[in-house]
Amino acid sequence: MKDDLLVGLRVTDRRGMEPAHPRQALSMAEISRLLDAAERRPLLELQTIRIGPRRGKAVAKVKPHTNAKALRKDRERRLVYMLAVWTGLRRNEIRQLTWGDIHLDTIPGHILLWARTTKSKRADSLPLHAQIADELRVWRSSNAGPGDRVVSTVPHMKTLRADLALAGIAYKDEAGRYVDFHSLRVSLSTMLAAHKVSPRAAQALMWHTAPLQRVAALTGAIWHYLAGTITCRFAGGEIVTRL
């Protein structure tokens, strides 16, 4: 050959092709342990003695009012994690949810997403798994208005890492993958793939491109399928979730 067409080409730096922060998908057992830890830790923190000979023991007395606040706080955090797992919503999207966005009187229940609140800047309708729909019904106060936020806050990384530690889940696994809030969304995507949900339907459920309304009939069947095959383990026993 007279001319080498490869002359002058540089080798691509592979570091730019690999994710800077690879995420780990949690198993259903790990998700259940995380939900359990989120529900127990606020009160456990109050009960744990920090100084003296009984340091580290959860034997401190907590006032009833303080105890009630801690219980609501832990239930809220558990709800946020469950929302992220069952809907794939991102941190800011959950933070901006109002009760007017959530419709629990349909089968299945669904969330209306506004373009201004989503990362894709696209409105959508997101079907709800029965387990999270039931949790939302219990969580909603009798005087909650359409404009009221569903949750007051979304856990930051320090809080999530403490919950992971109590649940016995490593923040970074042996493969170098991390568990952060977005990992809960990754877990849903992995769950859909593991249960052989078609790529097109999974793509719609994760609302990567096409609006969910286009596959509304299909998504109902998917959630029924998932609900009938996934067993969630919580502290105190085994719960099989069903629609």
N, C-alpha and C positions, 0 to 999 in steps of 0.2 A: 504494500500500500504506500502511496506517495505521502499521504497525510494521515496522521493519527488523530482521529476525531476526539480521542479522550485526553489529548494533551491540553493542559490548562484547567482541567476540571479538578475541583477540590473534593476531598472526602467529607461527607456531611458529618457534623458533630452529632452523634447519636443521643447525646444528652438532651438535645432539643426535641427529640422525637419521643422521649419517654416521659410519663407523667411525673411532675415534680413532687407530687404528694399522692402516691398511690393509695387508694382506699380499700378497706377490707369490708366485705359484706358479712353481716352477722347471721348466724343460723337462727332458727326459730327458738331453740333452747337458749341461746345467748340473749335474744331479744326479750324472752320471758324473764331471764335473770336481771336484765337491765331495768325492765318495768318494775320488778319487785324491789330492786335497790332504790330506784327513784321514789317509790312509795314509802320506804322505810327510813331513808337516810336523814331527812330533816328532823324528825323526832329523835332519831338515834343520836344526832349531833347535839341536841339539847340535853339528852340524858347522860352523855359521856362526860365524865369528870376530867378536867384538864391538868390539875395539879394535885400534889399530895400523894399519900400512900395508895389511894384508890384510883390513881391516874389511869385513864384508858378504859375504865369500867363504866358501863351504861347503867348507873344506879342513881343518878341525880333525880331529885323530885322536880317535876315541871308543873307550873300553875295551869289550871284548866283552860284559861283563856289563851295562854301561850301554846298549850297542847293543841287546841282547836285550830289556831293559825298555822301550826306546823303541819297538821293533817291536811288542811286545804292546800297548802303549798306543795306537799308531796303528791297529792292527787293531781294537781295541775301539771306538775312536771311529767308524771306518768302519762297524762293525756297528751301532752305535747309530743312525747316520744312515739306514742301509738299513732297519732295523727301523721307523723312523718313516715312511719313504716307502712301504714295502710293506704296513704294517699300519694306519697312521693313528694309532698309539698316541701318547699325549701324554707329555711329559717325565717326570712323576711315575709314570705307568703303566709306562713302560719301566724306571724306576729300581727299581720294586718287583717286577719279574718274577723268578720263581725257576724252576729247571729242572723242578720238579714241575708248573709251569703249561704247559710246552711238550711237545707230543707229536709226535714226528717219525717214528713208526712207522705212521702212518695215511696214506691217500691222499685228499686232500692232507693234509699235516701241519697241525696247528692249535694255537692257544693258548687255554687256558681262562682267562678273565678273572673275577676274583672281585669281587663287589659292593663290598667294602671298599676295593678298589684303583682303581676306575674313577671318573671324574668324574660319570657318570650314576648311580652307586651301584647298578648292575645287572650281574648275572652274564651272561656271554656266551661264545660259542665263535667264535674268529676264524680263518678258513682262512689258510694260509701259502702265499705264492708259492714256487715251487720254488727260486728263487735265494736267498731269505733262509733257507729251510729247509736248504739245503746249507751256507750260511755258518754257521748255528747248529751243525750237526753237526761242522764243522771246529773251531769255537771251543770247544765243550764239552770240558773236560778229562776224562780217564779216571776221576778220583776225585771228580767233581762229584756232590753229593747232591741230592735233591729240594728241600731247603730252601735250597740255595745260590743266591745272586743270579746272574742271567745276566751282568750287567755290574756293575762296581764303582762306576761313576759315569756321569753324563750330562753332556755338555759344557755349560758356561755360555755366556752371550752373548759374552763376550770371546773365548773359544776359537772359537766359531762364526764370529765376524767375522774372525778371523785366517785360518781355513780358507777363508772366502769370498774373502778378499783374494788368497790363494795360487791359488785356482781362477779368479780373474779375474771374479768375480761381484760386482756392486755391492750394497752393503747396502741402498741406497735407489735406486730407479730413477727415470727421468724423470717418471713419473706419480705419484711420491710414495709408492709402495708399498715396504714394508720386507720384508727376508728375516730371519726369526727361526726358532726351532726349530719353532714351530707351522706355519710355511710348508711344512714337509715333509708335514704332514697335508693342507694345502691343495693341495699338488701331487698327492697321491693322488686327491683329489676331482676335481681338474681333469682328471687322466689318465682317470678313469672316464668323465667327460662327453665327453672328446675321442674316446673309443673307443665312443661311443654305447651305453654300458651304461644300461639303463633306470633312470629316477629312483628307482623303488621298490627295485631291487636295489642301486643305489649307496647309497641311504639305509641299507639294511641292512648293507652292507659297512662303512660308516662308523659303524655302530651308533648312529645318532641316536635311533631310537625302538624298532622291533621287534627282538627278539632274532634273532641270525643263524641259530639252529637252524631257524627257520620257512622259511628260503629256502636250506637247505643244498644241495639238489640244484641250484639255480640258480647258487649261488656257484662251485661247481666248474666249471661251464661258462664262467663269466665269467673265472676265472683262466686256464683253458686258452686262451680267446680272447685275453686280454691277452698271455699268454706267447708266443703265436704271432705277434703283430703288433708287439711292442715290441722295438726293438734298443737295447741298452745299449752305450755306447762307454766303454771304459776305456783307461788308458794302456797302450800296448803292443799295441793291436789292437782289433778289433771283436768283441764277444761277443753272440751272439743267445741270449737266455734262453728256455728251454723247460721245460715240466713233464715 
